[in-house]
Amino acid sequence: MSNTFPFGNDLNQAESWLGHMNAKSLNWRVYYDGGLSLICGYHSFIFLGLDSLTIGIANLLAEIPSL
């Protein structure tokens, strides 16, 4: 597999690999979305693969410990 876009994939058949989870991407953007506070609330990290047109979301839920 090549280390440059399109990473060994056939551009004539882009629909077979573009946007799929196994598509490789070297350029990423990461966005943050959160609510309430740093201690209690939700936190989402949104990963955008620019070369492969993929998206990944990681959600974290924080709660104050209680007895």
N, C-alpha and C positions, 0 to 999 in steps of 0.2 A: 504494500500500500504506500502511496506517495505521501509526502509531508506537506504538499501544497494543494490548494483547492483545485479540483474537486476530489482530492484524496483517493485517486484511483477509480472513482465512480464514473460511469458513462453519462455525459451530459445529455445525450440523445434520449436517455431513459431516466431522466431526473425524477419522474413520479415514482419510480421503484425504490428510491432511497432518500429523497429530500423530505425533511420533516419527520423522519422515523427516529426512534430512540437510539438506534445503533449508528446513526450518521455522525461522522466526526466533525468537529468545529474548533478552529483555533481562536476565533474572535468571539468573545462573550461580553455581555453587558449584565450587570447584576443590579437589581433595584430592590429597595427596602420599603416595606409598608408595615406600619405598626400602629397600635392603638393603646389608649389609656396611659400607662406609664412603663418604665423600664422593668419594674418589679412585677407588676400584675397587668396582664393584658395579652395581646397576641402580637406576634412578629412573623412577617412573611418575607422571604427572600425569593425573588423572581429571577431566574437565570434564563437569558435569551441567547441562544446559539445563532450568531449572525450568518455563519457560513452554511449551516445545515438547516436553518429555519426551524429550530426546535425550541421548546420552552420547558422549563422545569420549575416547580414551586416547592419550597420547603416552608412548612408552617410550624411555628413553635408557640406553645401555649404556656405562659408562666402563671403560677398561682402562689399566693402567700401561704407558706406552711402553717397548718393549724394543729392544735393538740386535741 
